[in-house]
């Protein structure tokens, strides 16, 4: 269990550094391809190091560490989540908004945020995500 947790944290930090470098150099990010690659690598190692039923906790731990480190490197609020970048982030935006946020609407949320027109706290989705991710990881550890 400890090896799986340490591996996941190190892998998430490594991937966040890579994304940061690509963003800074202007390289477009293929979110779907990166997500599939990361899910495969973390899933395979998580399965062999911890077990099948703990894969969701590995995914949640990876997501939280990756988000925090990427935002830190970019000088952004640690709770920031791009509402347009992927389905996972839009799930948490939808929880906060109380309705499903489709991808087209997500671009509007982001644009309005940067223009100062967005009145809701754009960081609430990140706060909810961290709480859900932390709770699932802690519950999984306690169930061992």
PyMOL commands that place a pseudoatom at each C-alpha (Angstrom):
pseudoatom trace, name=CA, resn=UNK, resi=1, chain=A, elem=C, hetatm=0, pos=[0.000, 0.000, 0.000]
pseudoatom trace, name=CA, resn=UNK, resi=2, chain=A, elem=C, hetatm=0, pos=[2.724, 2.503, 0.940]
pseudoatom trace, name=CA, resn=UNK, resi=3, chain=A, elem=C, hetatm=0, pos=[4.692, 1.739, -2.236]
pseudoatom trace, name=CA, resn=UNK, resi=4, chain=A, elem=C, hetatm=0, pos=[1.574, 2.349, -4.354]
pseudoatom trace, name=CA, resn=UNK, resi=5, chain=A, elem=C, hetatm=0, pos=[0.899, 5.672, -2.625]
pseudoatom trace, name=CA, resn=UNK, resi=6, chain=A, elem=C, hetatm=0, pos=[4.520, 6.845, -2.969]
pseudoatom trace, name=CA, resn=UNK, resi=7, chain=A, elem=C, hetatm=0, pos=[4.657, 5.734, -6.622]
pseudoatom trace, name=CA, resn=UNK, resi=8, chain=A, elem=C, hetatm=0, pos=[1.410, 7.566, -7.395]
pseudoatom trace, name=CA, resn=UNK, resi=9, chain=A, elem=C, hetatm=0, pos=[2.612, 10.795, -5.769]
pseudoatom trace, name=CA, resn=UNK, resi=10, chain=A, elem=C, hetatm=0, pos=[5.972, 10.690, -7.584]
pseudoatom trace, name=CA, resn=UNK, resi=11, chain=A, elem=C, hetatm=0, pos=[4.308, 9.872, -10.908]
pseudoatom trace, name=CA, resn=UNK, resi=12, chain=A, elem=C, hetatm=0, pos=[1.758, 12.688, -10.504]
pseudoatom trace, name=CA, resn=UNK, resi=13, chain=A, elem=C, hetatm=0, pos=[4.508, 15.209, -9.683]
pseudoatom trace, name=CA, resn=UNK, resi=14, chain=A, elem=C, hetatm=0, pos=[6.524, 14.065, -12.721]
pseudoatom trace, name=CA, resn=UNK, resi=15, chain=A, elem=C, hetatm=0, pos=[3.513, 14.381, -15.042]
pseudoatom trace, name=CA, resn=UNK, resi=16, chain=A, elem=C, hetatm=0, pos=[2.571, 17.808, -13.621]
pseudoatom trace, name=CA, resn=UNK, resi=17, chain=A, elem=C, hetatm=0, pos=[6.122, 19.027, -14.276]
pseudoatom trace, name=CA, resn=UNK, resi=18, chain=A, elem=C, hetatm=0, pos=[5.899, 17.762, -17.851]
pseudoatom trace, name=CA, resn=UNK, resi=19, chain=A, elem=C, hetatm=0, pos=[2.567, 19.499, -18.466]
pseudoatom trace, name=CA, resn=UNK, resi=20, chain=A, elem=C, hetatm=0, pos=[3.882, 22.701, -16.924]
pseudoatom trace, name=CA, resn=UNK, resi=21, chain=A, elem=C, hetatm=0, pos=[6.872, 22.675, -19.256]
pseudoatom trace, name=CA, resn=UNK, resi=22, chain=A, elem=C, hetatm=0, pos=[4.648, 22.048, -22.279]
pseudoatom trace, name=CA, resn=UNK, resi=23, chain=A, elem=C, hetatm=0, pos=[2.229, 24.826, -21.282]
pseudoatom trace, name=CA, resn=UNK, resi=24, chain=A, elem=C, hetatm=0, pos=[5.082, 27.261, -20.728]
pseudoatom trace, name=CA, resn=UNK, resi=25, chain=A, elem=C, hetatm=0, pos=[6.608, 26.444, -24.129]
pseudoatom trace, name=CA, resn=UNK, resi=26, chain=A, elem=C, hetatm=0, pos=[3.252, 26.825, -25.888]
pseudoatom trace, name=CA, resn=UNK, resi=27, chain=A, elem=C, hetatm=0, pos=[2.835, 23.158, -26.808]
pseudoatom trace, name=CA, resn=UNK, resi=28, chain=A, elem=C, hetatm=0, pos=[-0.863, 22.263, -27.074]
pseudoatom trace, name=CA, resn=UNK, resi=29, chain=A, elem=C, hetatm=0, pos=[-1.972, 19.629, -24.565]
pseudoatom trace, name=CA, resn=UNK, resi=30, chain=A, elem=C, hetatm=0, pos=[-3.902, 16.595, -25.836]
pseudoatom trace, name=CA, resn=UNK, resi=31, chain=A, elem=C, hetatm=0, pos=[-5.932, 16.031, -22.665]
pseudoatom trace, name=CA, resn=UNK, resi=32, chain=A, elem=C, hetatm=0, pos=[-7.596, 12.812, -23.825]
pseudoatom trace, name=CA, resn=UNK, resi=33, chain=A, elem=C, hetatm=0, pos=[-4.345, 11.139, -24.909]
pseudoatom trace, name=CA, resn=UNK, resi=34, chain=A, elem=C, hetatm=0, pos=[-2.546, 12.232, -21.728]
pseudoatom trace, name=CA, resn=UNK, resi=35, chain=A, elem=C, hetatm=0, pos=[-5.427, 11.045, -19.541]
pseudoatom trace, name=CA, resn=UNK, resi=36, chain=A, elem=C, hetatm=0, pos=[-5.489, 7.623, -21.210]
pseudoatom trace, name=CA, resn=UNK, resi=37, chain=A, elem=C, hetatm=0, pos=[-1.721, 7.229, -20.866]
pseudoatom trace, name=CA, resn=UNK, resi=38, chain=A, elem=C, hetatm=0, pos=[-1.709, 8.317, -17.226]
pseudoatom trace, name=CA, resn=UNK, resi=39, chain=A, elem=C, hetatm=0, pos=[-4.698, 6.151, -16.334]
pseudoatom trace, name=CA, resn=UNK, resi=40, chain=A, elem=C, hetatm=0, pos=[-3.047, 3.125, -17.931]
pseudoatom trace, name=CA, resn=UNK, resi=41, chain=A, elem=C, hetatm=0, pos=[0.303, 3.603, -16.201]
pseudoatom trace, name=CA, resn=UNK, resi=42, chain=A, elem=C, hetatm=0, pos=[-1.159, 4.468, -12.789]
pseudoatom trace, name=CA, resn=UNK, resi=43, chain=A, elem=C, hetatm=0, pos=[-3.774, 1.723, -13.151]
pseudoatom trace, name=CA, resn=UNK, resi=44, chain=A, elem=C, hetatm=0, pos=[-1.292, -1.020, -14.013]
pseudoatom trace, name=CA, resn=UNK, resi=45, chain=A, elem=C, hetatm=0, pos=[1.116, -0.103, -11.244]
pseudoatom trace, name=CA, resn=UNK, resi=46, chain=A, elem=C, hetatm=0, pos=[-1.706, 0.557, -8.778]
pseudoatom trace, name=CA, resn=UNK, resi=47, chain=A, elem=C, hetatm=0, pos=[-3.244, -2.837, -9.517]
pseudoatom trace, name=CA, resn=UNK, resi=48, chain=A, elem=C, hetatm=0, pos=[0.025, -4.715, -9.011]
pseudoatom trace, name=CA, resn=UNK, resi=49, chain=A, elem=C, hetatm=0, pos=[1.179, -2.675, -6.022]
pseudoatom trace, name=CA, resn=UNK, resi=50, chain=A, elem=C, hetatm=0, pos=[-2.106, -2.312, -4.159]
pseudoatom trace, name=CA, resn=UNK, resi=51, chain=A, elem=C, hetatm=0, pos=[-4.971, -4.230, -5.720]
pseudoatom trace, name=CA, resn=UNK, resi=52, chain=A, elem=C, hetatm=0, pos=[-8.015, -4.023, -7.936]
pseudoatom trace, name=CA, resn=UNK, resi=53, chain=A, elem=C, hetatm=0, pos=[-10.402, -2.416, -5.453]
pseudoatom trace, name=CA, resn=UNK, resi=54, chain=A, elem=C, hetatm=0, pos=[-7.956, 0.370, -4.646]
pseudoatom trace, name=CA, resn=UNK, resi=55, chain=A, elem=C, hetatm=0, pos=[-7.594, 1.636, -8.228]
pseudoatom trace, name=CA, resn=UNK, resi=56, chain=A, elem=C, hetatm=0, pos=[-10.137, 4.409, -7.700]
pseudoatom trace, name=CA, resn=UNK, resi=57, chain=A, elem=C, hetatm=0, pos=[-8.163, 5.668, -4.703]
pseudoatom trace, name=CA, resn=UNK, resi=58, chain=A, elem=C, hetatm=0, pos=[-4.981, 5.654, -6.823]
pseudoatom trace, name=CA, resn=UNK, resi=59, chain=A, elem=C, hetatm=0, pos=[-6.777, 7.691, -9.502]
pseudoatom trace, name=CA, resn=UNK, resi=60, chain=A, elem=C, hetatm=0, pos=[-8.067, 10.182, -6.934]
pseudoatom trace, name=CA, resn=UNK, resi=61, chain=A, elem=C, hetatm=0, pos=[-4.647, 10.531, -5.296]
pseudoatom trace, name=CA, resn=UNK, resi=62, chain=A, elem=C, hetatm=0, pos=[-2.996, 11.079, -8.680]
pseudoatom trace, name=CA, resn=UNK, resi=63, chain=A, elem=C, hetatm=0, pos=[-5.558, 13.716, -9.637]
pseudoatom trace, name=CA, resn=UNK, resi=64, chain=A, elem=C, hetatm=0, pos=[-5.213, 15.694, -6.403]
pseudoatom trace, name=CA, resn=UNK, resi=65, chain=A, elem=C, hetatm=0, pos=[-1.396, 15.678, -6.389]
pseudoatom trace, name=CA, resn=UNK, resi=66, chain=A, elem=C, hetatm=0, pos=[-1.190, 16.455, -10.125]
pseudoatom trace, name=CA, resn=UNK, resi=67, chain=A, elem=C, hetatm=0, pos=[-3.667, 19.367, -9.880]
pseudoatom trace, name=CA, resn=UNK, resi=68, chain=A, elem=C, hetatm=0, pos=[-1.983, 20.867, -6.842]
pseudoatom trace, name=CA, resn=UNK, resi=69, chain=A, elem=C, hetatm=0, pos=[1.532, 20.665, -8.285]
pseudoatom trace, name=CA, resn=UNK, resi=70, chain=A, elem=C, hetatm=0, pos=[0.608, 21.926, -11.749]
pseudoatom trace, name=CA, resn=UNK, resi=71, chain=A, elem=C, hetatm=0, pos=[-1.264, 24.901, -10.259]
pseudoatom trace, name=CA, resn=UNK, resi=72, chain=A, elem=C, hetatm=0, pos=[1.642, 25.603, -7.889]
pseudoatom trace, name=CA, resn=UNK, resi=73, chain=A, elem=C, hetatm=0, pos=[4.150, 25.584, -10.734]
pseudoatom trace, name=CA, resn=UNK, resi=74, chain=A, elem=C, hetatm=0, pos=[1.948, 27.919, -12.768]
pseudoatom trace, name=CA, resn=UNK, resi=75, chain=A, elem=C, hetatm=0, pos=[1.465, 30.325, -9.848]
pseudoatom trace, name=CA, resn=UNK, resi=76, chain=A, elem=C, hetatm=0, pos=[-2.263, 29.637, -9.794]
pseudoatom trace, name=CA, resn=UNK, resi=77, chain=A, elem=C, hetatm=0, pos=[-4.711, 29.048, -6.988]
pseudoatom trace, name=CA, resn=UNK, resi=78, chain=A, elem=C, hetatm=0, pos=[-4.400, 25.381, -5.889]
pseudoatom trace, name=CA, resn=UNK, resi=79, chain=A, elem=C, hetatm=0, pos=[-8.185, 24.952, -6.278]
pseudoatom trace, name=CA, resn=UNK, resi=80, chain=A, elem=C, hetatm=0, pos=[-8.237, 25.966, -9.945]
pseudoatom trace, name=CA, resn=UNK, resi=81, chain=A, elem=C, hetatm=0, pos=[-9.694, 23.419, -12.362]
pseudoatom trace, name=CA, resn=UNK, resi=82, chain=A, elem=C, hetatm=0, pos=[-10.183, 24.211, -16.041]
pseudoatom trace, name=CA, resn=UNK, resi=83, chain=A, elem=C, hetatm=0, pos=[-13.898, 23.687, -16.680]
pseudoatom trace, name=CA, resn=UNK, resi=84, chain=A, elem=C, hetatm=0, pos=[-13.265, 22.923, -20.355]
pseudoatom trace, name=CA, resn=UNK, resi=85, chain=A, elem=C, hetatm=0, pos=[-10.281, 20.576, -20.207]
pseudoatom trace, name=CA, resn=UNK, resi=86, chain=A, elem=C, hetatm=0, pos=[-11.848, 17.212, -19.379]
pseudoatom trace, name=CA, resn=UNK, resi=87, chain=A, elem=C, hetatm=0, pos=[-14.939, 15.312, -18.297]
pseudoatom trace, name=CA, resn=UNK, resi=88, chain=A, elem=C, hetatm=0, pos=[-13.583, 14.660, -14.777]
pseudoatom trace, name=CA, resn=UNK, resi=89, chain=A, elem=C, hetatm=0, pos=[-13.237, 18.378, -13.995]
pseudoatom trace, name=CA, resn=UNK, resi=90, chain=A, elem=C, hetatm=0, pos=[-16.676, 19.141, -15.456]
pseudoatom trace, name=CA, resn=UNK, resi=91, chain=A, elem=C, hetatm=0, pos=[-18.213, 16.591, -13.070]
pseudoatom trace, name=CA, resn=UNK, resi=92, chain=A, elem=C, hetatm=0, pos=[-17.087, 18.720, -10.116]
pseudoatom trace, name=CA, resn=UNK, resi=93, chain=A, elem=C, hetatm=0, pos=[-18.208, 21.950, -11.793]
pseudoatom trace, name=CA, resn=UNK, resi=94, chain=A, elem=C, hetatm=0, pos=[-21.587, 20.326, -12.356]
pseudoatom trace, name=CA, resn=UNK, resi=95, chain=A, elem=C, hetatm=0, pos=[-21.811, 19.380, -8.668]
pseudoatom trace, name=CA, resn=UNK, resi=96, chain=A, elem=C, hetatm=0, pos=[-21.085, 22.978, -7.655]
pseudoatom trace, name=CA, resn=UNK, resi=97, chain=A, elem=C, hetatm=0, pos=[-23.472, 24.479, -10.209]
pseudoatom trace, name=CA, resn=UNK, resi=98, chain=A, elem=C, hetatm=0, pos=[-26.209, 21.927, -9.475]
pseudoatom trace, name=CA, resn=UNK, resi=99, chain=A, elem=C, hetatm=0, pos=[-26.603, 21.040, -13.158]
pseudoatom trace, name=CA, resn=UNK, resi=100, chain=A, elem=C, hetatm=0, pos=[-24.575, 19.418, -15.916]
pseudoatom trace, name=CA, resn=UNK, resi=101, chain=A, elem=C, hetatm=0, pos=[-21.956, 21.725, -17.460]
pseudoatom trace, name=CA, resn=UNK, resi=102, chain=A, elem=C, hetatm=0, pos=[-21.494, 20.793, -21.116]
pseudoatom trace, name=CA, resn=UNK, resi=103, chain=A, elem=C, hetatm=0, pos=[-18.175, 21.403, -22.867]
pseudoatom trace, name=CA, resn=UNK, resi=104, chain=A, elem=C, hetatm=0, pos=[-19.369, 24.395, -24.888]
pseudoatom trace, name=CA, resn=UNK, resi=105, chain=A, elem=C, hetatm=0, pos=[-20.712, 26.093, -21.784]
pseudoatom trace, name=CA, resn=UNK, resi=106, chain=A, elem=C, hetatm=0, pos=[-17.460, 25.316, -19.956]
pseudoatom trace, name=CA, resn=UNK, resi=107, chain=A, elem=C, hetatm=0, pos=[-15.527, 27.524, -22.376]
pseudoatom trace, name=CA, resn=UNK, resi=108, chain=A, elem=C, hetatm=0, pos=[-17.905, 30.367, -21.490]
pseudoatom trace, name=CA, resn=UNK, resi=109, chain=A, elem=C, hetatm=0, pos=[-17.329, 29.816, -17.752]
pseudoatom trace, name=CA, resn=UNK, resi=110, chain=A, elem=C, hetatm=0, pos=[-13.563, 30.065, -18.302]
pseudoatom trace, name=CA, resn=UNK, resi=111, chain=A, elem=C, hetatm=0, pos=[-13.823, 33.160, -20.544]
pseudoatom trace, name=CA, resn=UNK, resi=112, chain=A, elem=C, hetatm=0, pos=[-16.159, 34.921, -18.140]
pseudoatom trace, name=CA, resn=UNK, resi=113, chain=A, elem=C, hetatm=0, pos=[-13.843, 34.137, -15.228]
pseudoatom trace, name=CA, resn=UNK, resi=114, chain=A, elem=C, hetatm=0, pos=[-10.862, 35.772, -16.904]
pseudoatom trace, name=CA, resn=UNK, resi=115, chain=A, elem=C, hetatm=0, pos=[-12.899, 38.803, -18.046]
pseudoatom trace, name=CA, resn=UNK, resi=116, chain=A, elem=C, hetatm=0, pos=[-14.192, 39.356, -14.502]
pseudoatom trace, name=CA, resn=UNK, resi=117, chain=A, elem=C, hetatm=0, pos=[-17.814, 38.638, -15.434]
pseudoatom trace, name=CA, resn=UNK, resi=118, chain=A, elem=C, hetatm=0, pos=[-18.047, 35.286, -13.672]
pseudoatom trace, name=CA, resn=UNK, resi=119, chain=A, elem=C, hetatm=0, pos=[-19.598, 35.854, -10.268]
pseudoatom trace, name=CA, resn=UNK, resi=120, chain=A, elem=C, hetatm=0, pos=[-19.526, 32.339, -8.807]
pseudoatom trace, name=CA, resn=UNK, resi=121, chain=A, elem=C, hetatm=0, pos=[-16.361, 31.131, -7.126]
pseudoatom trace, name=CA, resn=UNK, resi=122, chain=A, elem=C, hetatm=0, pos=[-14.537, 29.241, -9.882]
pseudoatom trace, name=CA, resn=UNK, resi=123, chain=A, elem=C, hetatm=0, pos=[-12.454, 27.514, -7.205]
pseudoatom trace, name=CA, resn=UNK, resi=124, chain=A, elem=C, hetatm=0, pos=[-15.420, 25.727, -5.578]
pseudoatom trace, name=CA, resn=UNK, resi=125, chain=A, elem=C, hetatm=0, pos=[-15.151, 22.828, -8.037]
pseudoatom trace, name=CA, resn=UNK, resi=126, chain=A, elem=C, hetatm=0, pos=[-11.526, 22.281, -7.024]
pseudoatom trace, name=CA, resn=UNK, resi=127, chain=A, elem=C, hetatm=0, pos=[-12.442, 22.423, -3.341]
pseudoatom trace, name=CA, resn=UNK, resi=128, chain=A, elem=C, hetatm=0, pos=[-15.134, 19.781, -3.835]
pseudoatom trace, name=CA, resn=UNK, resi=129, chain=A, elem=C, hetatm=0, pos=[-12.721, 17.640, -5.867]
pseudoatom trace, name=CA, resn=UNK, resi=130, chain=A, elem=C, hetatm=0, pos=[-10.030, 17.721, -3.156]
pseudoatom trace, name=CA, resn=UNK, resi=131, chain=A, elem=C, hetatm=0, pos=[-12.568, 16.767, -0.465]
pseudoatom trace, name=CA, resn=UNK, resi=132, chain=A, elem=C, hetatm=0, pos=[-13.947, 13.849, -2.503]
pseudoatom trace, name=CA, resn=UNK, resi=133, chain=A, elem=C, hetatm=0, pos=[-10.466, 12.662, -3.503]
pseudoatom trace, name=CA, resn=UNK, resi=134, chain=A, elem=C, hetatm=0, pos=[-9.060, 12.892, 0.021]
pseudoatom trace, name=CA, resn=UNK, resi=135, chain=A, elem=C, hetatm=0, pos=[-12.091, 11.166, 1.550]
pseudoatom trace, name=CA, resn=UNK, resi=136, chain=A, elem=C, hetatm=0, pos=[-11.875, 8.261, -0.885]
pseudoatom trace, name=CA, resn=UNK, resi=137, chain=A, elem=C, hetatm=0, pos=[-8.126, 7.795, -0.359]
pseudoatom trace, name=CA, resn=UNK, resi=138, chain=A, elem=C, hetatm=0, pos=[-8.476, 7.928, 3.450]
pseudoatom trace, name=CA, resn=UNK, resi=139, chain=A, elem=C, hetatm=0, pos=[-11.436, 5.519, 3.449]
pseudoatom trace, name=CA, resn=UNK, resi=140, chain=A, elem=C, hetatm=0, pos=[-9.499, 3.100, 1.239]
pseudoatom trace, name=CA, resn=UNK, resi=141, chain=A, elem=C, hetatm=0, pos=[-6.463, 3.212, 3.549]
pseudoatom trace, name=CA, resn=UNK, resi=142, chain=A, elem=C, hetatm=0, pos=[-8.635, 2.701, 6.634]
pseudoatom trace, name=CA, resn=UNK, resi=143, chain=A, elem=C, hetatm=0, pos=[-10.364, -0.267, 5.010]
pseudoatom trace, name=CA, resn=UNK, resi=144, chain=A, elem=C, hetatm=0, pos=[-7.040, -2.118, 4.667]
for i in range(1, 144): cmd.bond("trace and resi %d" % i, "trace and resi %d" % (i + 1))
show_as sticks, trace
zoom trace
